[in-house]
Amino acid sequence: MDWMQSLALAFALLLILEGLLPLFAPRLWKQMFAQLLQLREGQLRFCGLLCIAAGLLVLIWL
């Protein structure tokens, strides 16, 4: 499998995982999204940094 296929597979899995919550719990998803809109930019950036760090740790682990 070349790197383009791996990237496409990773993107497809991301879309599947991102779609699970709105599919199975739309009310919870809307509440969570509304709470995200209340965060300051610095808080959102920190959340983004944590997500990137977690993703890098998983990549290193695999």
HTML snippet that shows the backbone in 3Dmol.js (N, CA, C, O; Angstrom):
<script src="https://3Dmol.org/build/3Dmol-min.js"></script>
<div id="view" style="width:600px;height:400px;position:relative"></div>
<script>
const pdb = `
ATOM      1  N   MET A   1       0.862  -1.175   0.000  1.00  0.00           N
ATOM      2  CA  MET A   1       0.000   0.000   0.000  1.00  0.00           C
ATOM      3  C   MET A   1       0.907   1.237   0.000  1.00  0.00           C
ATOM      4  O   MET A   1       1.776   1.383   0.860  1.00  0.00           O
ATOM      5  N   ASP A   2       0.695   2.104  -0.957  1.00  0.00           N
ATOM      6  CA  ASP A   2       1.524   3.310  -1.009  1.00  0.00           C
ATOM      7  C   ASP A   2       0.962   4.387  -0.082  1.00  0.00           C
ATOM      8  O   ASP A   2      -0.105   4.219   0.509  1.00  0.00           O
ATOM      9  N   TRP A   3       1.689   5.483   0.034  1.00  0.00           N
ATOM     10  CA  TRP A   3       1.317   6.517   1.001  1.00  0.00           C
ATOM     11  C   TRP A   3       0.015   7.211   0.634  1.00  0.00           C
ATOM     12  O   TRP A   3      -0.697   7.669   1.528  1.00  0.00           O
ATOM     13  N   MET A   4      -0.323   7.304  -0.643  1.00  0.00           N
ATOM     14  CA  MET A   4      -1.594   7.935  -1.031  1.00  0.00           C
ATOM     15  C   MET A   4      -2.782   7.077  -0.601  1.00  0.00           C
ATOM     16  O   MET A   4      -3.801   7.600  -0.149  1.00  0.00           O
ATOM     17  N   GLN A   5      -2.650   5.780  -0.741  1.00  0.00           N
ATOM     18  CA  GLN A   5      -3.718   4.890  -0.295  1.00  0.00           C
ATOM     19  C   GLN A   5      -3.867   4.943   1.224  1.00  0.00           C
ATOM     20  O   GLN A   5      -4.981   4.932   1.748  1.00  0.00           O
ATOM     21  N   SER A   6      -2.743   5.002   1.919  1.00  0.00           N
ATOM     22  CA  SER A   6      -2.788   5.094   3.384  1.00  0.00           C
ATOM     23  C   SER A   6      -3.450   6.383   3.827  1.00  0.00           C
ATOM     24  O   SER A   6      -4.249   6.388   4.763  1.00  0.00           O
ATOM     25  N   LEU A   7      -3.118   7.479   3.152  1.00  0.00           N
ATOM     26  CA  LEU A   7      -3.725   8.765   3.484  1.00  0.00           C
ATOM     27  C   LEU A   7      -5.222   8.756   3.201  1.00  0.00           C
ATOM     28  O   LEU A   7      -6.008   9.269   3.997  1.00  0.00           O
ATOM     29  N   ALA A   8      -5.617   8.180   2.077  1.00  0.00           N
ATOM     30  CA  ALA A   8      -7.040   8.090   1.740  1.00  0.00           C
ATOM     31  C   ALA A   8      -7.779   7.211   2.745  1.00  0.00           C
ATOM     32  O   ALA A   8      -8.901   7.526   3.140  1.00  0.00           O
ATOM     33  N   LEU A   9      -7.158   6.122   3.154  1.00  0.00           N
ATOM     34  CA  LEU A   9      -7.763   5.239   4.152  1.00  0.00           C
ATOM     35  C   LEU A   9      -7.926   5.955   5.485  1.00  0.00           C
ATOM     36  O   LEU A   9      -8.969   5.847   6.131  1.00  0.00           O
ATOM     37  N   ALA A  10      -6.897   6.682   5.895  1.00  0.00           N
ATOM     38  CA  ALA A  10      -6.977   7.433   7.149  1.00  0.00           C
ATOM     39  C   ALA A  10      -8.080   8.486   7.081  1.00  0.00           C
ATOM     40  O   ALA A  10      -8.815   8.673   8.051  1.00  0.00           O
ATOM     41  N   PHE A  11      -8.202   9.168   5.957  1.00  0.00           N
ATOM     42  CA  PHE A  11      -9.240  10.186   5.799  1.00  0.00           C
ATOM     43  C   PHE A  11     -10.626   9.551   5.821  1.00  0.00           C
ATOM     44  O   PHE A  11     -11.550  10.097   6.424  1.00  0.00           O
ATOM     45  N   ALA A  12     -10.773   8.407   5.169  1.00  0.00           N
ATOM     46  CA  ALA A  12     -12.062   7.703   5.172  1.00  0.00           C
ATOM     47  C   ALA A  12     -12.451   7.284   6.584  1.00  0.00           C
ATOM     48  O   ALA A  12     -13.607   7.433   6.980  1.00  0.00           O
ATOM     49  N   LEU A  13     -11.498   6.762   7.344  1.00  0.00           N
ATOM     50  CA  LEU A  13     -11.776   6.371   8.729  1.00  0.00           C
ATOM     51  C   LEU A  13     -12.132   7.575   9.589  1.00  0.00           C
ATOM     52  O   LEU A  13     -13.001   7.486  10.457  1.00  0.00           O
ATOM     53  N   LEU A  14     -11.463   8.699   9.352  1.00  0.00           N
ATOM     54  CA  LEU A  14     -11.784   9.928  10.071  1.00  0.00           C
ATOM     55  C   LEU A  14     -13.238  10.337   9.807  1.00  0.00           C
ATOM     56  O   LEU A  14     -13.967  10.678  10.738  1.00  0.00           O
ATOM     57  N   LEU A  15     -13.650  10.301   8.552  1.00  0.00           N
ATOM     58  CA  LEU A  15     -15.030  10.674   8.213  1.00  0.00           C
ATOM     59  C   LEU A  15     -16.041   9.727   8.851  1.00  0.00           C
ATOM     60  O   LEU A  15     -17.091  10.158   9.327  1.00  0.00           O
ATOM     61  N   ILE A  16     -15.719   8.441   8.857  1.00  0.00           N
ATOM     62  CA  ILE A  16     -16.626   7.464   9.477  1.00  0.00           C
ATOM     63  C   ILE A  16     -16.758   7.747  10.974  1.00  0.00           C
ATOM     64  O   ILE A  16     -17.869   7.792  11.501  1.00  0.00           O
ATOM     65  N   LEU A  17     -15.632   7.936  11.656  1.00  0.00           N
ATOM     66  CA  LEU A  17     -15.673   8.189  13.099  1.00  0.00           C
ATOM     67  C   LEU A  17     -16.368   9.513  13.424  1.00  0.00           C
ATOM     68  O   LEU A  17     -17.116   9.600  14.397  1.00  0.00           O
ATOM     69  N   GLU A  18     -16.120  10.537  12.611  1.00  0.00           N
ATOM     70  CA  GLU A  18     -16.756  11.836  12.840  1.00  0.00           C
ATOM     71  C   GLU A  18     -18.268  11.769  12.626  1.00  0.00           C
ATOM     72  O   GLU A  18     -19.010  12.552  13.219  1.00  0.00           O
ATOM     73  N   GLY A  19     -18.720  10.859  11.799  1.00  0.00           N
ATOM     74  CA  GLY A  19     -20.147  10.755  11.512  1.00  0.00           C
ATOM     75  C   GLY A  19     -20.933   9.926  12.499  1.00  0.00           C
ATOM     76  O   GLY A  19     -22.163   9.961  12.489  1.00  0.00           O
ATOM     77  N   LEU A  20     -20.253   9.180  13.352  1.00  0.00           N
ATOM     78  CA  LEU A  20     -20.966   8.299  14.278  1.00  0.00           C
ATOM     79  C   LEU A  20     -21.803   9.054  15.302  1.00  0.00           C
ATOM     80  O   LEU A  20     -22.958   8.697  15.535  1.00  0.00           O
ATOM     81  N   LEU A  21     -21.245  10.084  15.914  1.00  0.00           N
ATOM     82  CA  LEU A  21     -21.983  10.813  16.949  1.00  0.00           C
ATOM     83  C   LEU A  21     -23.219  11.523  16.396  1.00  0.00           C
ATOM     84  O   LEU A  21     -24.292  11.396  16.985  1.00  0.00           O
ATOM     85  N   PRO A  22     -23.115  12.267  15.287  1.00  0.00           N
ATOM     86  CA  PRO A  22     -24.342  12.888  14.774  1.00  0.00           C
ATOM     87  C   PRO A  22     -25.384  11.866  14.315  1.00  0.00           C
ATOM     88  O   PRO A  22     -26.582  12.145  14.347  1.00  0.00           O
ATOM     89  N   LEU A  23     -24.933  10.688  13.890  1.00  0.00           N
ATOM     90  CA  LEU A  23     -25.876   9.657  13.461  1.00  0.00           C
ATOM     91  C   LEU A  23     -26.637   9.058  14.631  1.00  0.00           C
ATOM     92  O   LEU A  23     -27.859   8.923  14.585  1.00  0.00           O
ATOM     93  N   PHE A  24     -25.906   8.700  15.682  1.00  0.00           N
ATOM     94  CA  PHE A  24     -26.526   7.975  16.783  1.00  0.00           C
ATOM     95  C   PHE A  24     -26.992   8.852  17.939  1.00  0.00           C
ATOM     96  O   PHE A  24     -27.862   8.434  18.704  1.00  0.00           O
ATOM     97  N   ALA A  25     -26.442  10.055  18.091  1.00  0.00           N
ATOM     98  CA  ALA A  25     -26.830  10.935  19.194  1.00  0.00           C
ATOM     99  C   ALA A  25     -26.825  12.392  18.715  1.00  0.00           C
ATOM    100  O   ALA A  25     -25.984  13.182  19.144  1.00  0.00           O
ATOM    101  N   PRO A  26     -27.761  12.745  17.829  1.00  0.00           N
ATOM    102  CA  PRO A  26     -27.735  14.100  17.271  1.00  0.00           C
ATOM    103  C   PRO A  26     -27.938  15.197  18.312  1.00  0.00           C
ATOM    104  O   PRO A  26     -27.343  16.268  18.193  1.00  0.00           O
ATOM    105  N   ARG A  27     -28.758  14.956  19.320  1.00  0.00           N
ATOM    106  CA  ARG A  27     -28.997  15.971  20.345  1.00  0.00           C
ATOM    107  C   ARG A  27     -27.723  16.228  21.153  1.00  0.00           C
ATOM    108  O   ARG A  27     -27.376  17.377  21.428  1.00  0.00           O
ATOM    109  N   LEU A  28     -27.038  15.165  21.526  1.00  0.00           N
ATOM    110  CA  LEU A  28     -25.778  15.298  22.251  1.00  0.00           C
ATOM    111  C   LEU A  28     -24.735  16.018  21.391  1.00  0.00           C
ATOM    112  O   LEU A  28     -23.985  16.855  21.893  1.00  0.00           O
ATOM    113  N   TRP A  29     -24.690  15.691  20.101  1.00  0.00           N
ATOM    114  CA  TRP A  29     -23.746  16.325  19.187  1.00  0.00           C
ATOM    115  C   TRP A  29     -24.014  17.825  19.102  1.00  0.00           C
ATOM    116  O   TRP A  29     -23.076  18.622  19.108  1.00  0.00           O
ATOM    117  N   LYS A  30     -25.299  18.219  19.021  1.00  0.00           N
ATOM    118  CA  LYS A  30     -25.640  19.641  18.969  1.00  0.00           C
ATOM    119  C   LYS A  30     -25.257  20.356  20.252  1.00  0.00           C
ATOM    120  O   LYS A  30     -24.764  21.483  20.206  1.00  0.00           O
ATOM    121  N   GLN A  31     -25.475  19.720  21.398  1.00  0.00           N
ATOM    122  CA  GLN A  31     -25.101  20.322  22.682  1.00  0.00           C
ATOM    123  C   GLN A  31     -23.583  20.494  22.771  1.00  0.00           C
ATOM    124  O   GLN A  31     -23.092  21.529  23.223  1.00  0.00           O
ATOM    125  N   MET A  32     -22.852  19.476  22.338  1.00  0.00           N
ATOM    126  CA  MET A  32     -21.403  19.552  22.390  1.00  0.00           C
ATOM    127  C   MET A  32     -20.886  20.639  21.446  1.00  0.00           C
ATOM    128  O   MET A  32     -19.951  21.363  21.788  1.00  0.00           O
ATOM    129  N   PHE A  33     -21.484  20.755  20.274  1.00  0.00           N
ATOM    130  CA  PHE A  33     -21.075  21.776  19.316  1.00  0.00           C
ATOM    131  C   PHE A  33     -21.367  23.174  19.871  1.00  0.00           C
ATOM    132  O   PHE A  33     -20.565  24.091  19.694  1.00  0.00           O
ATOM    133  N   ALA A  34     -22.508  23.338  20.539  1.00  0.00           N
ATOM    134  CA  ALA A  34     -22.844  24.629  21.137  1.00  0.00           C
ATOM    135  C   ALA A  34     -21.837  24.999  22.230  1.00  0.00           C
ATOM    136  O   ALA A  34     -21.466  26.165  22.362  1.00  0.00           O
ATOM    137  N   GLN A  35     -21.396  24.015  23.008  1.00  0.00           N
ATOM    138  CA  GLN A  35     -20.389  24.277  24.037  1.00  0.00           C
ATOM    139  C   GLN A  35     -19.057  24.667  23.407  1.00  0.00           C
ATOM    140  O   GLN A  35     -18.352  25.526  23.937  1.00  0.00           O
ATOM    141  N   LEU A  36     -18.705  24.049  22.288  1.00  0.00           N
ATOM    142  CA  LEU A  36     -17.467  24.411  21.595  1.00  0.00           C
ATOM    143  C   LEU A  36     -17.501  25.854  21.115  1.00  0.00           C
ATOM    144  O   LEU A  36     -16.479  26.541  21.140  1.00  0.00           O
ATOM    145  N   LEU A  37     -18.664  26.318  20.679  1.00  0.00           N
ATOM    146  CA  LEU A  37     -18.794  27.695  20.207  1.00  0.00           C
ATOM    147  C   LEU A  37     -18.592  28.706  21.334  1.00  0.00           C
ATOM    148  O   LEU A  37     -18.269  29.864  21.072  1.00  0.00           O
ATOM    149  N   GLN A  38     -18.777  28.280  22.585  1.00  0.00           N
ATOM    150  CA  GLN A  38     -18.616  29.177  23.725  1.00  0.00           C
ATOM    151  C   GLN A  38     -17.161  29.317  24.165  1.00  0.00           C
ATOM    152  O   GLN A  38     -16.835  30.217  24.939  1.00  0.00           O
ATOM    153  N   LEU A  39     -16.279  28.434  23.676  1.00  0.00           N
ATOM    154  CA  LEU A  39     -14.877  28.475  24.090  1.00  0.00           C
ATOM    155  C   LEU A  39     -14.154  29.656  23.445  1.00  0.00           C
ATOM    156  O   LEU A  39     -14.494  30.093  22.346  1.00  0.00           O
ATOM    157  N   ARG A  40     -13.150  30.156  24.158  1.00  0.00           N
ATOM    158  CA  ARG A  40     -12.297  31.204  23.603  1.00  0.00           C
ATOM    159  C   ARG A  40     -11.333  30.581  22.595  1.00  0.00           C
ATOM    160  O   ARG A  40     -11.141  29.365  22.572  1.00  0.00           O
ATOM    161  N   GLU A  41     -10.728  31.434  21.759  1.00  0.00           N
ATOM    162  CA  GLU A  41      -9.818  30.934  20.732  1.00  0.00           C
ATOM    163  C   GLU A  41      -8.636  30.192  21.333  1.00  0.00           C
ATOM    164  O   GLU A  41      -8.211  29.168  20.799  1.00  0.00           O
ATOM    165  N   GLY A  42      -8.110  30.689  22.420  1.00  0.00           N
ATOM    166  CA  GLY A  42      -6.987  30.027  23.070  1.00  0.00           C
ATOM    167  C   GLY A  42      -7.337  28.621  23.542  1.00  0.00           C
ATOM    168  O   GLY A  42      -6.531  27.697  23.431  1.00  0.00           O
ATOM    169  N   GLN A  43      -8.549  28.472  24.069  1.00  0.00           N
ATOM    170  CA  GLN A  43      -8.992  27.161  24.517  1.00  0.00           C
ATOM    171  C   GLN A  43      -9.142  26.207  23.335  1.00  0.00           C
ATOM    172  O   GLN A  43      -8.781  25.034  23.427  1.00  0.00           O
ATOM    173  N   LEU A  44      -9.673  26.711  22.231  1.00  0.00           N
ATOM    174  CA  LEU A  44      -9.816  25.873  21.041  1.00  0.00           C
ATOM    175  C   LEU A  44      -8.453  25.459  20.495  1.00  0.00           C
ATOM    176  O   LEU A  44      -8.261  24.317  20.079  1.00  0.00           O
ATOM    177  N   ARG A  45      -7.510  26.397  20.502  1.00  0.00           N
ATOM    178  CA  ARG A  45      -6.158  26.064  20.040  1.00  0.00           C
ATOM    179  C   ARG A  45      -5.529  24.991  20.923  1.00  0.00           C
ATOM    180  O   ARG A  45      -4.864  24.086  20.420  1.00  0.00           O
ATOM    181  N   PHE A  46      -5.734  25.086  22.229  1.00  0.00           N
ATOM    182  CA  PHE A  46      -5.195  24.088  23.140  1.00  0.00           C
ATOM    183  C   PHE A  46      -5.818  22.721  22.874  1.00  0.00           C
ATOM    184  O   PHE A  46      -5.120  21.707  22.906  1.00  0.00           O
ATOM    185  N   CYS A  47      -7.121  22.684  22.613  1.00  0.00           N
ATOM    186  CA  CYS A  47      -7.787  21.421  22.258  1.00  0.00           C
ATOM    187  C   CYS A  47      -7.194  20.849  20.971  1.00  0.00           C
ATOM    188  O   CYS A  47      -6.970  19.643  20.865  1.00  0.00           O
ATOM    189  N   GLY A  48      -6.943  21.717  20.000  1.00  0.00           N
ATOM    190  CA  GLY A  48      -6.319  21.278  18.759  1.00  0.00           C
ATOM    191  C   GLY A  48      -4.932  20.716  19.000  1.00  0.00           C
ATOM    192  O   GLY A  48      -4.557  19.699  18.416  1.00  0.00           O
ATOM    193  N   LEU A  49      -4.170  21.377  19.859  1.00  0.00           N
ATOM    194  CA  LEU A  49      -2.831  20.901  20.192  1.00  0.00           C
ATOM    195  C   LEU A  49      -2.891  19.534  20.860  1.00  0.00           C
ATOM    196  O   LEU A  49      -2.078  18.660  20.558  1.00  0.00           O
ATOM    197  N   LEU A  50      -3.848  19.340  21.766  1.00  0.00           N
ATOM    198  CA  LEU A  50      -3.993  18.044  22.423  1.00  0.00           C
ATOM    199  C   LEU A  50      -4.354  16.951  21.425  1.00  0.00           C
ATOM    200  O   LEU A  50      -3.854  15.830  21.526  1.00  0.00           O
ATOM    201  N   CYS A  51      -5.218  17.269  20.464  1.00  0.00           N
ATOM    202  CA  CYS A  51      -5.587  16.291  19.443  1.00  0.00           C
ATOM    203  C   CYS A  51      -4.385  15.909  18.585  1.00  0.00           C
ATOM    204  O   CYS A  51      -4.182  14.734  18.278  1.00  0.00           O
ATOM    205  N   ILE A  52      -3.593  16.902  18.200  1.00  0.00           N
ATOM    206  CA  ILE A  52      -2.398  16.628  17.405  1.00  0.00           C
ATOM    207  C   ILE A  52      -1.421  15.768  18.199  1.00  0.00           C
ATOM    208  O   ILE A  52      -0.864  14.809  17.666  1.00  0.00           O
ATOM    209  N   ALA A  53      -1.211  16.106  19.469  1.00  0.00           N
ATOM    210  CA  ALA A  53      -0.292  15.332  20.310  1.00  0.00           C
ATOM    211  C   ALA A  53      -0.783  13.892  20.476  1.00  0.00           C
ATOM    212  O   ALA A  53       0.010  12.953  20.412  1.00  0.00           O
ATOM    213  N   ALA A  54      -2.078  13.723  20.687  1.00  0.00           N
ATOM    214  CA  ALA A  54      -2.628  12.368  20.831  1.00  0.00           C
ATOM    215  C   ALA A  54      -2.456  11.582  19.527  1.00  0.00           C
ATOM    216  O   ALA A  54      -2.106  10.402  19.555  1.00  0.00           O
ATOM    217  N   GLY A  55      -2.697  12.218  18.411  1.00  0.00           N
ATOM    218  CA  GLY A  55      -2.516  11.551  17.123  1.00  0.00           C
ATOM    219  C   GLY A  55      -1.075  11.152  16.881  1.00  0.00           C
ATOM    220  O   GLY A  55      -0.806  10.058  16.386  1.00  0.00           O
ATOM    221  N   LEU A  56      -0.146  12.032  17.227  1.00  0.00           N
ATOM    222  CA  LEU A  56       1.270  11.701  17.068  1.00  0.00           C
ATOM    223  C   LEU A  56       1.675  10.548  17.980  1.00  0.00           C
ATOM    224  O   LEU A  56       2.449   9.680  17.575  1.00  0.00           O
ATOM    225  N   LEU A  57       1.161  10.532  19.199  1.00  0.00           N
ATOM    226  CA  LEU A  57       1.464   9.421  20.106  1.00  0.00           C
ATOM    227  C   LEU A  57       0.943   8.095  19.568  1.00  0.00           C
ATOM    228  O   LEU A  57       1.614   7.069  19.676  1.00  0.00           O
ATOM    229  N   VAL A  58      -0.250   8.118  18.990  1.00  0.00           N
ATOM    230  CA  VAL A  58      -0.808   6.882  18.399  1.00  0.00           C
ATOM    231  C   VAL A  58       0.047   6.453  17.212  1.00  0.00           C
ATOM    232  O   VAL A  58       0.322   5.263  17.055  1.00  0.00           O
ATOM    233  N   LEU A  59       0.468   7.389  16.380  1.00  0.00           N
ATOM    234  CA  LEU A  59       1.328   7.035  15.242  1.00  0.00           C
ATOM    235  C   LEU A  59       2.650   6.441  15.700  1.00  0.00           C
ATOM    236  O   LEU A  59       3.131   5.473  15.110  1.00  0.00           O
ATOM    237  N   ILE A  60       3.239   7.004  16.738  1.00  0.00           N
ATOM    238  CA  ILE A  60       4.493   6.464  17.262  1.00  0.00           C
ATOM    239  C   ILE A  60       4.279   5.079  17.846  1.00  0.00           C
ATOM    240  O   ILE A  60       5.112   4.189  17.676  1.00  0.00           O
ATOM    241  N   TRP A  61       3.165   4.903  18.532  1.00  0.00           N
ATOM    242  CA  TRP A  61       2.852   3.622  19.145  1.00  0.00           C
ATOM    243  C   TRP A  61       2.654   2.542  18.096  1.00  0.00           C
ATOM    244  O   TRP A  61       3.075   1.401  18.286  1.00  0.00           O
ATOM    245  N   LEU A  62       2.006   2.901  16.979  1.00  0.00           N
ATOM    246  CA  LEU A  62       1.777   1.911  15.914  1.00  0.00           C
ATOM    247  C   LEU A  62       3.046   1.677  15.143  1.00  0.00           C
ATOM    248  O   LEU A  62       3.061   0.879  14.206  1.00  0.00           O
TER     249      LEU A  62
END
`;
const viewer = $3Dmol.createViewer("view");
viewer.addModel(pdb, "pdb");
viewer.setStyle({}, {cartoon: {color: "spectrum"}});
viewer.zoomTo();
viewer.render();
</script>
